Amino acid sequence: MSNTMPQSQALAGQVVVIPGGTGGIGYACAQRLSGLGASIVLLERSNLSRAKDMAAQLAGQGHGAIQAAIDDSASLSEAAREVERRWGRSDILVNSAGMTKPVPHKDLDALDDALIDQIFAVNWRGQFAAIRAFAPLLRANKQGLVVNISSIAATTGIGSNVAYCAAKAGLDIMAVALGRALAPEIRIINVSPGVVDTTFVPGRDQAWNEKQAATTPLKRIGTTQDIAAAVEACATTLHFATGTVIQIDGGRHLGAV
């Protein structure tokens, strides 16, 4: 008789913490991983009631929501303490929180210091702070996993603004550095989307999406489920991977077709 766990229960007993878990990609990951038996903890900046309602709609049981802001390190540390009190463990951290604002790359004056600082606080410093806060729990079971949601903007230099590209490049090198530093107890993998059909970037409409699909080798833009499927793979099958970046972009990093 095979002792392989059924895929539907591959994450049974594990606790997954998702900063940005009420966003498009974050909640798709929550849905996918809860379907594999994991208990999900959504970290939400402001609307905790909505986050609790979303957690209650997930498959399985043992889910919940905690108020914490990705750019507030103290709130992340408190969230880690609350997870330990309520759930007793944390096995997977999915860093899906982020923000951006479209700024033409050639408009240097429009990318002011305040926006630069905000972008780095939310898209780089916050991810590091979340890893720092949850590292003791992730390390405790000696099989911890961090999945950061990056972007192909990190390598193409094409994105909503120059600072966003730079922050995501920093996130990718963070995976390299921490993949080395935190091994073997914690693995770090970045999932790097291209264009995804969400409202993450303000001002992008269906016409813009269709134009991007036409120039993507696989002739469509990504869905949140495409990204969640990659996160699932990191958690369930890619056990010999760390310090690496996986591009899930329909081939956009290859260049326009």
N, C-alpha and C positions, 0 to 999 in steps of 0.2 A: 504493500500500500504506500502510495506517495505521501510524504509528509509536507508537501508544498501547500502553503496556505492559499485558499481560494482568493482570487484577485479581488473579489467583493469585500474581503476582510483583510486586505494586505496591510492596512494601517490600524487595525483594531488595537485599542489600548493606548494609542499614541495621541499626543496633544499638539495641535498645530496653532501657532500664534501668527496672525496676519495683520501687521500694520497696514492701513489703507484697505482693510478687508471689506469695506462697503462700496468701494469703487468697482469699475467694470471688471478689470483683470483680477483684482483681489477677491471679489465675490465669486467669480467663476472658479478660482482656485479653491475657495471654501466649499463650493458645491461639489467639485470633483473629489476633493480629499475626504469630505464627510461621507461621500458615497463609498469610500473604501474603508469605512469604519472609524476614522479619526474623530476626536473631539476638537472642535474649532473654537478659537477665541479671536473675535474680531476686535481690533483696536480702532477706536473712533475718536476723532478730534473733538467734535461738538455735539452731534445729535445722537446721544447715547440711546434714547428710546427707540429711534429708528434702527440702530445697530442691533439692539436686543430683539426687535421684531424680525430682522433679517436672519439672525442666528437661529431663532425659533423655527424658521421655515426650512432649515437644512435637514437633510436626511440623517437618521440616527438620533443619538442623544448625547448629552453632556456638553452641549455648546453654550457659549455665552459671549458677552461683550464687555469691554472695559474702556473707560475714557482715557485717552492718552494722545498726545500730539507728537508727531515724528520730529518736530524741531524743538521739542522741550525734553531735554535729557532727563530731568528730574521726574517727569511724568512717565517716561519709559521705564525708569528704575522702579518706580512705584508699581507700574503695571506688572513687571517681572515678579515683584514680591506678592502681588495679588494672585497671579497665576500660580505661584508656588503654594499659597495658602488654600486656594480653591480647588486646584487641579492636581497639585503635588508634583508636577513634572512639566517639561516642555521638550518635545522631541524635534520639532521642525519650526523654523522661523521663515516666513515668506515675506520679504520686504517689498511690498507692492505700493507703498505710499509714494507720492510724487506730485510735482506741479510744474507748470511752465507757462510761458506767455509768448505768443509769436512776436518776434522782433527781426526785421530784415538784417541779415548778417552785415551788410555794408553800412547800416545806420548805427554807427558807433555811439553816437550821443544818446540814442534811445535806450541803449543797454546801460542804464545807470548803476551806480554802486549799490543802491538799495535793492534793485532787482537781482543783481549778481549775488549779493549776500543771501537773499531769500532762496534763490535757486540752489545754491550750494548747501544751505542749511537744511532744506527739505529733501534734496536729491542725493546728497553725499554724507554730510555730517550726521543726519538723522539715521541713515542706514547703519553707519558705524556705531552710533550710540545705542541703537536697538540690539545689535550684535553684542556690544559690550555689556548691556544690561542682562541679556538672556544667556550669555555664555556659560555661567555656572550651571544653570539648569540643563542646557544643551550638552554640556560636558559630562554631566552626572551619569548618563546612561551609556556613554562612550560611543554612541552612534548618532550624535546630533547632526542636523543638516540645516544650513542656511541657503535659501534660494533668493537672490536679489533680482528684481526685475530691472534690467538695464535697457539699452536701446542701441540699434545699429548706428545711431547718430554718433556714438562713441568712436566709431572707426571711419564712417563715411564723411563726418564733418558736415552733414546735411541734416538739419533739424530745426526746431522752432526758434532757436536762437543760439548764439555762440556759447554762452554760458551753460546752457543745457547740454550741448555736445560735450563740453569740457567736464561737467559734473558726471556724466555717464562714462566718459573715459576714465575718470578717477574711480568710479565704482568698479569698472572692470579691473583696474590694477589693484584695487582693494581685494578683489577675489583672489588674485595671484598671491598677494602678500599674506592674507589671512589663511588662504588654503595651505600655505606652508607653515604659518605660525601656529594654527590651531589643530593641525593634524596630530595624531590620527583620531582624536575624540570627536572633532567637528569637521564636517565637510562643507565647503563653500562652492556653490555653483551659481553663475549668472545666466539667466535666460534673457536673450536679447531680441525683442520684437522689432519689426519694421513698422509699417503703417497698420494700425489696428482699428477696427470699427468701434470706437468709443467716443465719448465727448471730452476726452482728456485734454486735447488741444482746442482751445476756444476758436470758433470761427471756421472750422473745417466742416463743409457740408457734403451732401451726397455727390454733387458734381465733382468736388475735389477728390472724393474717394474713388469715383469712377476713373478719373484721370490717372490716379496712382495705380489702380488695378491694371490699366492698359499698358503701363510701362514696367510692370512687375513680371518676371519670367513665368511664374505660375498663374498669371492673369487674374489674380484677385488679391484683395487686401486681407489681412489676418482677422480672425475673430478672437474674442476673449477665450473661447474654448480651445483654440489652437495653442494659446499660451498656457492655459491651465493643463493641457495634455502634456506639455513639456515639463511643467512643474511636477506633475504626477510621475513622469518617467524618472526625474531626479530622485524622487522619494521611494520609488518601488523597484527600479531596475538598474539605475546607473550607479551602483554602489562602489565602483572602482574609479569614480571621477571626483576630482576636487581641484579647486584653483583654476577653473576653466570657464569659458563663455560659450554658450550654445545659441547660435543664431536661428531664430524662428521667424522668417521674414519673407517666405515665398521666393527667395533668391534676390531680393532687392540689393543686398550688399554686393552682388555681382555687377551692378550697374544697370541703368535703364536699357530696355530692349527696344 
